[in-house]
Amino acid sequence: MATAPTPNPSRDDRDDIRTISLRMALSTRWNGANDEKTLGLRRELKEAKLARYIQKIVSEAPHLSAEQVGRLSALLRPAE
Protein backbone atom coordinates (compact mmCIF):
# COMPACT_ATOMS: atom_id res chain seq x y z
CA MET A 1 0.00 0.00 0.00
CA ALA A 2 1.52 3.31 -1.08
CA THR A 3 1.55 6.28 1.26
CA ALA A 4 1.00 9.87 0.27
CA PRO A 5 4.18 11.91 -0.03
CA THR A 6 4.93 14.23 2.85
CA PRO A 7 4.24 17.82 1.81
CA ASN A 8 7.17 20.19 1.72
CA PRO A 9 6.40 22.77 4.45
CA SER A 10 8.58 25.43 2.87
CA ARG A 11 6.63 25.16 -0.39
CA ASP A 12 3.34 25.30 1.51
CA ASP A 13 4.55 28.41 3.33
CA ARG A 14 5.52 30.09 0.06
CA ASP A 15 2.15 29.23 -1.45
CA ASP A 16 0.34 30.61 1.60
CA ILE A 17 2.34 33.82 1.47
CA ARG A 18 1.73 34.20 -2.26
CA THR A 19 -2.00 33.62 -1.80
CA ILE A 20 -2.28 36.15 1.01
CA SER A 21 -0.17 38.63 -0.95
CA LEU A 22 -2.39 38.28 -4.00
CA ARG A 23 -5.55 38.67 -1.91
CA MET A 24 -4.07 41.79 -0.29
CA ALA A 25 -3.12 43.28 -3.66
CA LEU A 26 -6.62 42.71 -5.00
CA SER A 27 -8.19 44.12 -1.87
CA THR A 28 -5.95 47.19 -2.10
CA ARG A 29 -6.94 47.70 -5.72
CA TRP A 30 -10.68 47.31 -5.19
CA ASN A 31 -11.17 48.49 -1.61
CA GLY A 32 -8.26 50.85 -1.01
CA ALA A 33 -5.15 50.66 1.13
CA ASN A 34 -6.91 51.77 4.32
CA ASP A 35 -9.90 49.44 4.04
CA GLU A 36 -10.37 47.18 7.08
CA LYS A 37 -10.22 44.03 4.92
CA THR A 38 -6.94 45.20 3.31
CA LEU A 39 -5.44 46.06 6.69
CA GLY A 40 -6.44 42.64 8.02
CA LEU A 41 -4.79 40.94 5.05
CA ARG A 42 -1.66 43.05 5.57
CA ARG A 43 -1.49 41.82 9.20
CA GLU A 44 -2.10 38.24 8.04
CA LEU A 45 0.74 38.51 5.50
CA LYS A 46 3.16 39.88 8.08
CA GLU A 47 2.21 37.06 10.46
CA ALA A 48 2.75 34.41 7.76
CA LYS A 49 6.17 35.82 6.87
CA LEU A 50 7.17 36.04 10.53
CA ALA A 51 6.01 32.46 11.18
CA ARG A 52 8.05 31.19 8.21
CA TYR A 53 11.14 33.04 9.45
CA ILE A 54 10.74 31.78 13.02
CA GLN A 55 10.33 28.19 11.79
CA LYS A 56 13.52 28.52 9.74
CA ILE A 57 15.54 29.95 12.62
CA VAL A 58 14.23 27.43 15.17
CA SER A 59 15.00 24.49 12.87
CA GLU A 60 18.60 25.67 12.48
CA ALA A 61 19.23 26.64 16.11
CA PRO A 62 20.68 24.39 18.80
CA HIS A 63 18.34 23.24 21.57
CA LEU A 64 17.48 26.20 23.82
CA SER A 65 17.20 26.21 27.59
CA ALA A 66 13.88 27.04 29.26
CA GLU A 67 15.30 30.43 30.27
CA GLN A 68 16.28 31.24 26.68
CA VAL A 69 12.85 30.17 25.39
CA GLY A 70 11.24 32.41 28.01
CA ARG A 71 13.30 35.44 26.98
CA LEU A 72 12.57 34.89 23.28
CA SER A 73 8.86 34.28 23.77
CA ALA A 74 8.64 37.52 25.78
CA LEU A 75 9.64 39.36 22.61
CA LEU A 76 6.44 38.16 20.95
CA ARG A 77 4.18 39.48 23.70
CA PRO A 78 2.82 43.00 23.17
CA ALA A 79 4.30 45.70 25.39
CA GLU A 80 1.88 47.08 27.94
PEMOPE-V177005 format. One record per pair of residues at least 12 apart in sequence whose ideal C-beta (glycine too) atoms are under 8 Angstrom apart, sorted by the first residue. I is the first residue (numbers start at 1). J is the second residue. If there is no record, write none. Layout:
# PEMOPE-V177005
((I:J) (I:J))
This chain:
# PEMOPE-V177005
((9:55) (10:52) (13:48) (13:51) (13:52) (13:55) (16:48) (17:45) (17:48) (17:49) (17:52) (20:41) (20:44) (20:45) (20:48) (21:45) (23:41) (24:38) (24:41) (24:42) (24:44) (24:45) (27:41))
